[in-house]
Amino acid sequence: MQDLTMEAIAHELGTSRSSVSRLLKSARDTGLVDIQIKSPLDQATVVGEALRHRFGVVAHIVPVPDQASDVDRLDRVALSAARTLTPYVDSNMVIGVAWGSTLSAVSRCLVPKATHNSIVVQLNGAANTRTSGIEYASEILRRFGHAYGAVIQQFPVPAFFDDPATKRALWRERSTRRVLELHERMDLVVFGVGARGALVPSHVYSGAYLEQSDQASLERDRVVGDVATVFFREDGSSVDIALNARGSGPDLATIRRVPRRVCVVAGTAKVAAVRGTLAAGLVTDLIIDEGTARALLAS
C-alpha cells in the first residue's frame, strides 16, 4: 500500500527479499491481497458498460476465447466469480447460496476470507425421488462455509413437493420457519441461472428432478429458466407458473429484497434465461463470459 520495493520491505522487517516474495505470494493465495487490472481499452470493459447502461447492473465480464468449450467457459467464469465474491463477503452477514452446476464450480475456486458471525444458508431443497440431495448440496455449502468461516444452515426439504398443500403445511413448521426467516434476512445471495437447453446441463434439468409431465408443464407456461428452482418467463414474470406452487426456492420477491444479488452465467444457451432474470429484477451484479454478454446485448 505504501509502494515500497521488496528490498525496502525486507530491510524494514529485518528479513530477506525472498522471504518478502513468499509472504506476498501467500497473501495473494489466501485472498489477503487482490490484484486487478482495469484497462479502459479492454473490450470486456466496453461490453460491461453497455450491460450496465441497458440493464442497470454491475457487469463483470470474463474474457473467454470464442472457440473455448462450454466446460472450459464455465471453469473460467467460476474462477473469476469466486475472486469477485471475496470483497462482497463480510462478517455478520447472511449469505444465501443456491445449488447447481454453476455454483458447484464456483465453490471449488473460492478464495478464503475470515469472517465472524456469518451464516451461509441453502436457498432451496435438493431432495428428489431418487436421492436426498444432501451430499450434493451440502458439499457446495461446506465449501462456502469453510472459505468464509461461516456457520452452515442446510434446508433439508424436497426441491419440489408432490402436492402444494404439503409444502404449505411444512412451511408452517417452526423448524422450517427458522430457515425461511434466514432467507428474509439475507444480505448477499449467489446463484446461477438454470436453462433447459444449456450444453452444460443445469442440475435441476439433468438430475432427475423433473418428470416428463413437469417438462410439459414448463413448456405450456413458456418457461425459459429458473433461479433456485423458481421458474420464470423471458419477460421476467412468474405468475401462474404451475410448478412454482410446488417448488422450495424463495419467491422472486424475496430475492429482490436482498441488497446484493450476484448472478453467475456461462454459455450462450442461457441468453434467454439471463434476459428473464434481468427482466425480473433479480440481479445487481452479473458475472458472465464475454461471448454470452455480447449475445445478450445483441438479442
HELIX and SHEET records of a PDB file:
HELIX    1   1 MET A    6  LEU A   13  1                                   8    
HELIX    2   2 ARG A   17  ASP A   29  1                                  13    
HELIX    3   3 GLN A   43  PHE A   55  1                                  13    
HELIX    4   4 ASP A   70  LEU A   85  1                                  16    
HELIX    5   5 THR A   86  TYR A   88  5                                   3    
HELIX    6   6 SER A  101  SER A  107  1                                   7    
HELIX    7   7 ILE A  134  TYR A  148  1                                  15    
HELIX    8   8 PRO A  164  LEU A  170  1                                   7    
HELIX    9   9 ARG A  174  GLU A  184  1                                  11    
HELIX   10  10 HIS A  203  SER A  206  1                                   4    
HELIX   11  11 GLN A  212  ARG A  220  1                                   9    
HELIX   12  12 ALA A  242  ALA A  245  5                                   4    
HELIX   13  13 LEU A  252  ARG A  256  1                                   5    
HELIX   14  14 THR A  268  LYS A  270  5                                   3    
HELIX   15  15 VAL A  271  ALA A  279  1                                   9    
HELIX   16  16 GLU A  290  ALA A  298  1                                   9    
SHEET    1   A 7 VAL A  58  VAL A  62  0                                        
SHEET    2   A 7 ASP A 285  ASP A 289  1                                        
SHEET    3   A 7 ARG A 260  VAL A 265  1                                        
SHEET    4   A 7 LEU A 188  GLY A 192  1                                        
SHEET    5   A 7 VAL A  94  VAL A  97  1                                        
SHEET    6   A 7 ILE A 119  GLN A 122  1                                        
SHEET    7   A 7 VAL A 151  GLN A 153  1                                        
SHEET    1   B 3 GLY A 194  ALA A 195  0                                        
SHEET    2   B 3 VAL A 223  VAL A 227 -1                                        
SHEET    3   B 3 VAL A 230  ARG A 233 -1                                        
END                                                                             
